[in-house]
Amino acid sequence: MISQRPISSNAGRLRSFNLKTLNNKMVAELQKRLDYLIHNLKAYEGYNHQGRGLRNAVKTQLNWWAKAQHNIDIIQVPFLFEDLWKAARTGNHKQYIAQVTDQDWRQFPILESNDRHLRIEDKREHLLAYRLRHPTTNTQTLNDTDSLIRPIPLSKHLPSNTINRHWGLWKKYVTEPRMTSDFYWDQPYSQQWLEANQGLFQHLSDVLHLLEPEMYVRYVNIKHFLPDGVQPTCGAWYAYALNQSMTTDGEAHFDYSDYYCRLNAVTGWGDYTGAKLILWQLGLAVENRPGDAILFLGRILMHNSVNIEGRARSMLDYFTYQAPLIWKDRKH
């Protein structure tokens, strides 16, 4: 017979004291975090706390995020963010791409999709990529509103027959930020599609807000300097590439025009059942299924989508061009 040894009164008091000390420390750390986010970083200016008080609303959001990250899978790669950044800035891009992609991605470990969050970080715990599931209603809305996306002439299709366009804010070939010509060309359907999918954009922006609050603030602060009608289209991110009818592997590339050291995000919908995002320098294949969102450093991690299973896949690539941020910094 196995019996449990009763805890002595002294031991019981010591354990109670340790738990109380630990709890007090956790409360103090939470209060310090709230002070930093609300007062120092000002990450929640204008936040709709729905009458609960700003501090309580932010606390609720932090608690939700802590629960969402329960049983998170963490992959630490034997690289440093600084080294990856320096390598991505090399002058001979073609040679570097050829060197990095001179390997068979089929030999890479596959990080299978599941309901747990996935964090990929460097040796010093610097975030490189993050995968999570978003609400199924968002994917359903993407499927339901697919018909709003205006067909384009076959002559504008990519060689793989993929349909590609950009909707949102950027500053390319012009002196002032503006909305993309694709966005204007596809009106009024582009605006209707955006309004219908705001739930997805808000959810992923909330994730960025919690995952990298400094990055979130850097992104959204530009809104104060832009005129009405010229605003980011998908939450914190300024624009997105909309790729439809993908059936073949994409080409490995960097997102050279994007803001350095900051996260892009990708989500997919359609008749496909799965695909893989290859992160070449890390030697990893990140599986993604409908309902998955992957945030990653698209400017420093060479990447492409491969092994699309099922039928055609459509994909959103949320990004922030560096040029509008430089414009804001110089002018304001």
C-alpha positions as CSV (number, residue, x, y, z in Angstrom):
1,M,0.0,0.0,0.0
2,I,1.4,3.4,-1.0
3,S,0.6,6.3,1.3
4,Q,1.2,10.0,1.0
5,R,3.5,11.4,3.6
6,P,1.7,14.3,5.4
7,I,3.4,17.7,5.0
8,S,4.7,19.1,8.3
9,S,3.2,22.4,9.4
10,N,6.6,24.1,8.9
11,A,6.9,22.7,5.3
12,G,3.3,23.7,4.6
13,R,4.0,27.3,5.8
14,L,7.2,27.5,3.7
15,R,5.3,26.3,0.5
16,S,2.5,28.8,1.2
17,F,5.1,31.6,1.6
18,N,6.9,30.6,-1.7
19,L,3.7,30.5,-3.7
20,K,2.6,33.9,-2.3
21,T,6.1,35.3,-3.2
22,L,5.8,33.9,-6.7
23,N,2.3,35.2,-7.2
24,N,3.4,38.7,-6.0
25,K,6.3,38.7,-8.4
26,M,4.0,37.7,-11.3
27,V,1.6,40.5,-10.4
28,A,4.4,43.0,-10.3
29,E,5.8,41.9,-13.7
30,L,2.3,42.2,-15.2
31,Q,1.8,45.7,-13.8
32,K,5.3,46.7,-15.2
33,R,4.3,45.3,-18.6
34,L,1.0,47.2,-18.6
35,D,2.8,50.5,-17.7
36,Y,5.3,50.0,-20.5
37,L,2.7,49.2,-23.1
38,I,0.2,51.9,-22.1
39,H,2.4,54.8,-20.9
40,N,5.9,54.3,-22.4
41,L,5.2,52.7,-25.7
42,K,1.7,54.1,-26.1
43,A,0.8,51.0,-27.9
44,Y,-2.9,51.3,-27.0
45,E,-3.7,54.9,-27.9
46,G,-7.2,55.1,-29.2
47,Y,-7.9,51.5,-28.2
48,N,-11.6,50.7,-27.8
49,H,-11.8,49.3,-24.3
50,Q,-15.7,49.1,-24.5
51,G,-16.2,50.8,-21.1
52,R,-14.0,48.4,-19.1
53,G,-11.2,50.8,-18.6
54,L,-8.0,50.7,-20.7
55,R,-5.8,49.0,-18.2
56,N,-8.3,46.2,-17.6
57,A,-8.9,45.8,-21.4
58,V,-5.2,45.4,-22.1
59,K,-4.8,43.1,-19.1
60,T,-7.6,40.9,-20.6
61,Q,-5.8,40.8,-24.0
62,L,-2.5,39.8,-22.4
63,N,-4.2,37.0,-20.5
64,W,-5.9,35.8,-23.7
65,W,-2.5,35.7,-25.4
66,A,-0.9,33.8,-22.6
67,K,-3.6,31.1,-22.8
68,A,-3.4,31.0,-26.6
69,Q,0.4,30.3,-26.4
70,H,-0.2,27.4,-24.0
71,N,1.8,24.3,-25.2
72,I,3.5,26.4,-27.9
73,D,6.1,24.7,-30.0
74,I,9.4,26.6,-30.0
75,I,12.1,25.9,-32.6
76,Q,15.5,27.5,-32.0
77,V,17.8,27.5,-35.0
78,P,21.6,27.7,-34.9
79,F,21.8,31.2,-36.5
80,L,21.8,34.8,-35.4
81,F,19.4,37.4,-36.7
82,E,22.2,39.8,-37.3
83,D,24.1,37.4,-39.5
84,L,21.0,36.6,-41.6
85,W,20.3,40.3,-42.0
86,K,23.9,41.0,-43.2
87,A,23.8,38.1,-45.7
88,A,20.4,39.3,-47.1
89,R,21.9,42.7,-47.8
90,T,24.7,41.3,-50.0
91,G,25.3,43.0,-53.3
92,N,25.2,39.9,-55.4
93,H,21.7,38.7,-54.7
94,K,21.6,36.2,-57.6
95,Q,24.7,34.5,-56.4
96,Y,23.5,34.3,-52.8
97,I,20.1,33.0,-53.8
98,A,21.8,30.3,-56.0
99,Q,24.1,29.4,-53.1
100,V,21.3,29.1,-50.5
101,T,18.9,27.2,-52.8
102,D,21.5,24.7,-53.9
103,Q,19.9,22.1,-51.7
104,D,16.8,19.9,-51.8
105,W,14.0,21.3,-49.6
106,R,12.5,17.8,-49.5
107,Q,15.3,16.9,-47.1
108,F,14.3,19.7,-44.7
109,P,12.4,19.0,-41.5
110,I,8.7,19.5,-42.0
111,L,7.0,21.5,-39.2
112,E,3.5,20.0,-39.6
113,S,0.4,22.2,-39.1
114,N,-1.6,21.7,-35.9
115,D,-3.6,23.7,-33.4
116,R,-0.6,24.8,-31.3
117,H,1.3,28.0,-32.0
118,L,4.8,27.6,-33.5
119,R,7.6,30.0,-32.8
120,I,10.9,29.9,-34.7
121,E,13.7,32.0,-33.2
122,D,17.5,32.5,-33.4
123,K,20.1,31.5,-30.8
124,R,19.3,34.6,-28.8
125,E,15.5,34.1,-28.9
126,H,15.0,36.8,-31.6
127,L,11.7,36.0,-33.4
128,L,12.1,34.9,-37.0
129,A,8.8,33.3,-37.8
130,Y,5.5,32.5,-36.1
131,R,2.5,30.2,-37.1
132,L,-0.9,30.1,-35.6
133,R,-4.5,29.2,-36.6
134,H,-7.0,32.0,-37.1
135,P,-10.8,31.7,-36.6
136,T,-12.5,29.4,-39.3
137,T,-15.0,32.2,-40.0
138,N,-12.2,34.2,-41.5
139,T,-11.4,31.5,-44.0
140,Q,-15.1,31.0,-44.8
141,T,-15.4,34.7,-45.6
142,L,-12.4,34.6,-47.8
143,N,-14.0,31.8,-49.8
144,D,-17.4,33.5,-49.9
145,T,-16.0,36.8,-51.2
146,D,-13.6,35.3,-53.7
147,S,-16.1,36.2,-56.5
148,L,-15.7,39.9,-55.7
149,I,-12.1,39.8,-56.9
150,R,-12.3,41.1,-60.5
151,P,-10.9,38.8,-63.2
152,I,-7.9,40.3,-65.1
153,P,-6.8,39.7,-68.7
154,L,-4.9,36.5,-69.4
155,S,-2.0,38.6,-70.7
156,K,-1.4,39.9,-67.1
157,H,-1.2,36.4,-65.6
158,L,2.1,35.2,-64.3
159,P,3.9,32.4,-66.2
160,S,2.4,29.8,-63.8
161,N,-1.1,31.2,-64.7
162,T,-1.3,32.7,-61.2
163,I,-3.2,35.9,-61.0
164,N,-1.3,38.5,-59.0
165,R,-2.3,42.0,-57.9
166,H,-1.6,44.5,-55.1
167,W,-4.2,46.3,-53.1
168,G,-3.2,48.9,-50.5
169,L,-0.8,51.7,-49.6
170,W,2.6,52.1,-51.0
171,K,5.1,54.7,-52.3
172,K,6.7,53.4,-55.5
173,Y,7.9,55.6,-58.3
174,V,6.1,58.6,-56.7
175,T,7.0,61.3,-54.2
176,E,4.0,60.9,-51.9
177,P,2.3,57.7,-50.6
178,R,-0.7,56.6,-52.6
179,M,-3.0,53.7,-53.0
180,T,-1.9,51.1,-55.6
181,S,-3.3,51.4,-59.1
182,D,-4.7,47.8,-58.8
183,F,-6.8,49.0,-55.9
184,Y,-8.3,51.9,-57.9
185,W,-8.7,49.7,-61.0
186,D,-10.7,47.1,-59.1
187,Q,-13.1,49.5,-57.5
188,P,-15.8,49.2,-56.1
189,Y,-15.2,45.5,-55.6
190,S,-11.8,45.9,-54.0
191,Q,-13.4,48.1,-51.3
192,Q,-16.3,45.7,-50.8
193,W,-13.8,42.8,-50.5
194,L,-11.7,44.7,-47.9
195,E,-14.7,45.6,-45.8
196,A,-16.0,42.0,-45.8
197,N,-12.6,40.7,-44.6
198,Q,-11.9,43.2,-41.9
199,G,-12.3,40.5,-39.2
200,L,-9.3,38.7,-40.5
201,F,-7.2,41.8,-40.8
202,Q,-8.1,42.9,-37.2
203,H,-7.4,39.4,-35.8
204,L,-3.9,39.3,-37.3
205,S,-3.2,42.9,-36.3
206,D,-4.1,42.0,-32.7
207,V,-1.6,39.1,-33.0
208,L,1.1,41.5,-34.2
209,H,0.1,43.9,-31.4
210,L,0.8,41.2,-28.8
211,L,3.7,39.5,-30.5
212,E,5.8,42.6,-31.5
213,P,4.2,45.7,-29.9
214,E,7.1,48.0,-31.0
215,M,6.7,46.9,-34.6
216,Y,2.9,47.4,-34.4
217,V,3.4,51.0,-33.1
218,R,5.9,51.7,-35.9
219,Y,3.5,50.5,-38.5
220,V,0.3,52.2,-37.3
221,N,1.8,55.6,-36.4
222,I,1.9,56.6,-40.1
223,K,-2.0,56.8,-40.2
224,H,-1.8,60.3,-38.5
225,F,0.2,61.7,-41.4
226,L,-1.9,60.4,-44.3
227,P,-4.9,62.1,-45.9
228,D,-8.3,60.5,-46.0
229,G,-8.6,57.9,-48.7
230,V,-4.9,57.0,-48.5
231,Q,-4.6,54.6,-45.6
232,P,-3.3,51.1,-44.9
233,T,-5.8,48.5,-46.1
234,C,-5.3,45.5,-43.9
235,G,-5.0,46.5,-40.3
236,A,-1.4,47.2,-39.2
237,W,0.0,46.2,-42.6
238,Y,0.0,48.7,-45.4
239,A,-0.9,46.5,-48.3
240,Y,-1.0,42.9,-49.6
241,A,-0.2,40.9,-52.6
242,L,-3.2,38.9,-53.7
243,N,-2.2,35.7,-55.5
244,Q,-5.0,33.6,-57.0
245,S,-5.1,30.1,-58.6
246,M,-1.7,29.0,-57.4
247,T,-1.0,25.4,-58.5
248,T,2.8,25.3,-59.0
249,D,5.8,26.0,-56.8
250,G,6.7,29.7,-56.4
251,E,10.2,31.0,-57.0
252,A,12.6,31.5,-54.0
253,H,13.0,35.2,-53.3
254,F,13.5,38.0,-50.7
255,D,10.9,40.8,-50.3
256,Y,13.5,43.5,-51.0
257,S,11.2,46.5,-50.9
258,D,9.6,45.6,-47.5
259,Y,10.5,47.4,-44.2
260,Y,13.7,45.8,-42.9
261,C,13.6,43.4,-39.9
262,R,9.8,43.4,-39.7
263,L,7.2,40.7,-40.1
264,N,5.1,39.9,-43.2
265,A,2.1,37.6,-42.9
266,V,0.6,35.1,-45.2
267,T,-2.8,33.3,-45.2
268,G,-4.4,31.1,-47.8
269,W,-7.8,29.9,-49.0
270,G,-9.3,27.9,-51.8
271,D,-9.6,24.3,-52.8
272,Y,-6.1,23.3,-51.6
273,T,-5.6,21.1,-48.6
274,G,-2.0,22.0,-47.7
275,A,1.2,23.6,-48.8
276,K,4.7,24.4,-47.4
277,L,6.5,27.6,-46.9
278,I,10.3,27.0,-47.4
279,L,12.6,29.1,-45.2
280,W,15.8,28.4,-47.1
281,Q,18.6,29.7,-44.8
282,L,16.9,28.0,-41.8
283,G,16.5,24.7,-43.7
284,L,12.9,24.4,-42.6
285,A,9.6,23.6,-44.4
286,V,6.7,25.1,-42.5
287,E,3.4,23.4,-43.4
288,N,0.4,25.6,-43.8
289,R,-3.3,24.6,-44.3
290,P,-6.4,26.7,-44.8
291,G,-6.8,28.6,-41.6
292,D,-3.1,29.0,-40.9
293,A,-1.4,32.3,-40.7
294,I,2.4,32.6,-40.8
295,L,4.3,35.7,-39.8
296,F,7.9,35.8,-40.9
297,L,10.8,38.1,-41.8
298,G,10.3,38.2,-45.5
299,R,13.1,40.6,-46.3
300,I,15.9,38.6,-44.6
301,L,14.5,35.0,-45.0
302,M,14.5,33.7,-48.6
303,H,11.3,31.9,-49.1
304,N,8.8,30.4,-51.5
305,S,5.6,28.3,-51.4
306,V,5.8,24.7,-52.6
307,N,4.0,21.4,-52.7
308,I,0.5,22.7,-53.1
309,E,-1.8,19.8,-52.4
310,G,-5.4,19.5,-53.6
311,R,-6.5,22.0,-56.2
312,A,-5.8,25.7,-56.6
313,R,-4.6,27.9,-53.7
314,S,-5.2,31.6,-53.3
315,M,-3.0,33.5,-50.9
316,L,-2.7,36.9,-49.2
317,D,0.8,38.3,-48.4
318,Y,0.5,41.2,-46.0
319,F,3.5,43.6,-46.2
320,T,4.7,47.1,-45.3
321,Y,6.9,48.8,-47.8
322,Q,9.9,50.6,-46.4
323,A,9.4,53.7,-48.6
324,P,6.3,55.1,-46.8
325,L,8.0,54.8,-43.5
326,I,11.1,56.7,-44.7
327,W,8.7,59.3,-46.1
328,K,7.1,59.8,-42.7
329,D,10.4,59.9,-40.8
330,R,11.9,62.5,-43.2
331,K,8.8,64.7,-43.5
332,H,7.4,64.5,-40.0
